[in-house]
Amino acid sequence: MSKLAIGDTVTWRGAWGNQEPKEAKVKSIEVCPNGSKYGDQVTSVDWDVVDRNVVISLTNGHWCYGTQITK
């Protein structure tokens, strides 16, 4: 199973996934209950569970839900 980890480069779409894709690096990862913006910080998470309950902070100054990024 592959993992999303801090320092990985991902393809990110801003505006809730509606903007053109851009590359960004993962700064931090939080696994959150019920789609909340705040949760437990982790260093990596299985890509299989990266969804709306995973919040990622990016080195470009933005944060996003897991649904806004791809490998």
C-alpha positions in Angstrom: 0.0 0.0 0.0 1.5 3.4 -0.9 1.5 6.3 1.5 1.2 10.0 1.4 4.0 11.5 3.5 5.3 14.9 4.6 7.7 16.2 1.9 5.9 14.4 -1.0 5.1 16.4 -4.1 1.5 16.2 -5.1 -0.8 17.6 -7.7 -3.2 20.1 -6.0 -6.3 21.8 -7.3 -7.4 25.0 -5.4 -10.9 26.3 -5.1 -12.2 23.0 -3.7 -10.7 21.1 -6.6 -12.0 23.4 -9.4 -8.8 25.3 -10.3 -6.1 24.1 -12.8 -3.7 21.5 -11.2 -0.4 22.7 -9.7 2.4 20.9 -8.0 2.9 21.5 -4.3 4.8 19.8 -1.4 3.1 18.4 1.7 4.1 20.4 4.8 1.8 18.6 7.3 -1.0 16.0 7.4 -3.9 15.8 9.8 -6.5 13.0 10.0 -9.7 14.7 11.1 -13.1 13.4 12.4 -16.2 14.2 10.3 -14.5 16.5 7.8 -13.3 18.9 10.4 -10.3 21.1 9.5 -8.4 20.0 12.7 -7.4 16.6 13.9 -4.5 14.3 14.8 -1.2 15.2 13.1 0.6 12.3 11.4 3.7 11.9 9.3 2.1 9.7 6.7 -1.2 8.1 5.8 -2.2 5.4 3.3 -3.4 6.8 0.0 -6.4 4.5 0.3 -7.8 6.7 3.1 -6.9 10.1 1.7 -10.3 11.7 1.5 -12.3 14.6 3.0 -11.2 13.5 6.5 -7.5 14.2 5.7 -6.4 17.8 5.7 -3.0 18.6 4.1 -1.0 21.8 4.6 1.1 22.7 1.6 4.4 24.6 1.3 2.7 27.0 -1.1 0.7 28.5 1.9 -2.5 26.7 1.2 -4.3 23.8 2.9 -6.7 21.3 1.3 -8.7 18.3 1.8 -7.4 15.0 0.5 -10.0 15.0 -2.3 -8.1 18.0 -3.8 -4.8 16.2 -4.4 -3.5 13.3 -6.4 -0.1 11.4 -6.5 
